[in-house]
Amino acid sequence: DVLAAAQAHLQDPALSLALREFEQAFADSEVEKIAPKKDSQFSEEVHEVVETVKGDKKNTIKEVVLSGWQFAGGTVIRPAKVKVVN
């Protein structure tokens, strides 16, 4: 995640190559990104609440702070950190 943020800012060709290789290594290891969409339902199995915010759609994701990672079989390595409507 930090490498992707740095690449978005720097647009460095070498960093881009390293990022692609890193993503390929994850794919080869059957590790998948947890990237929830805004307004999707919060699930404590794959999401971690870092903040609650006001809104109409209770228990939905308002913002993704940091993507998570899980093995293809479903075991979570790091839950996605999200802001949730309370």
C-alpha positions as CSV (number, residue, x, y, z in Angstrom):
1,D,0.0,0.0,0.0
2,V,2.8,2.4,0.8
3,L,4.6,1.5,-2.5
4,A,1.4,2.2,-4.4
5,A,0.9,5.5,-2.7
6,A,4.5,6.5,-3.4
7,Q,4.2,5.4,-7.1
8,A,1.0,7.5,-7.5
9,H,3.0,10.5,-6.3
10,L,6.4,9.9,-7.9
11,Q,5.5,8.1,-11.1
12,D,9.0,6.4,-11.0
13,P,9.6,3.6,-13.6
14,A,11.8,1.6,-11.2
15,L,9.2,1.8,-8.4
16,S,6.5,0.8,-10.9
17,L,8.5,-2.3,-11.8
18,A,9.0,-3.2,-8.1
19,L,5.3,-2.7,-7.4
20,R,4.3,-5.0,-10.3
21,E,6.7,-7.7,-9.1
22,F,5.3,-7.4,-5.6
23,E,1.7,-7.7,-6.9
24,Q,2.7,-10.8,-8.9
25,A,4.3,-12.4,-5.9
26,F,1.1,-11.9,-4.0
27,A,-0.9,-13.4,-6.8
28,D,1.4,-16.4,-7.1
29,S,0.9,-16.9,-3.3
30,E,-2.9,-16.6,-3.7
31,V,-3.1,-13.5,-1.7
32,E,-6.0,-11.2,-2.6
33,K,-6.6,-7.5,-1.9
34,I,-9.6,-6.6,0.2
35,A,-10.8,-3.4,-1.4
36,P,-14.4,-2.6,-0.3
37,K,-16.5,-0.2,-2.2
38,K,-18.1,2.9,-0.7
39,D,-21.6,2.2,0.6
40,S,-21.0,-1.5,0.8
41,Q,-22.1,-3.4,3.9
42,F,-19.5,-3.5,6.8
43,S,-18.3,-7.1,7.7
44,E,-16.3,-7.6,10.8
45,E,-14.8,-10.6,9.2
46,V,-12.8,-8.6,6.7
47,H,-13.1,-5.0,7.8
48,E,-11.8,-3.1,10.8
49,V,-13.5,0.1,11.9
50,V,-11.1,3.0,12.5
51,E,-13.8,5.7,12.8
52,T,-17.6,6.0,12.9
53,V,-19.3,8.8,11.0
54,K,-22.8,10.2,10.7
55,G,-25.0,9.2,7.8
56,D,-28.2,7.7,6.6
57,K,-27.0,4.2,5.6
58,K,-26.2,2.6,8.9
59,N,-23.5,-0.1,9.1
60,T,-22.1,0.8,5.6
61,I,-18.7,1.8,4.6
62,K,-18.2,5.6,4.1
63,E,-14.5,5.5,3.3
64,V,-11.7,3.0,2.9
65,V,-8.6,4.2,4.8
66,L,-6.4,1.2,4.0
67,S,-7.0,-1.9,1.9
68,G,-6.6,-5.3,3.5
69,W,-5.2,-8.6,2.4
70,Q,-6.4,-12.2,2.6
71,F,-5.5,-15.6,1.3
72,A,-7.7,-17.0,-1.5
73,G,-9.2,-19.5,1.0
74,G,-10.6,-16.6,3.1
75,T,-8.0,-16.3,5.9
76,V,-7.5,-12.6,6.5
77,I,-3.9,-11.4,6.8
78,R,-4.9,-7.7,7.4
79,P,-8.5,-6.5,7.5
80,A,-9.4,-3.4,5.4
81,K,-9.4,-0.3,7.6
82,V,-12.6,1.6,7.0
83,K,-14.8,4.4,8.3
84,V,-18.4,3.2,8.9
85,V,-21.7,5.0,9.2
86,N,-23.2,4.6,12.7
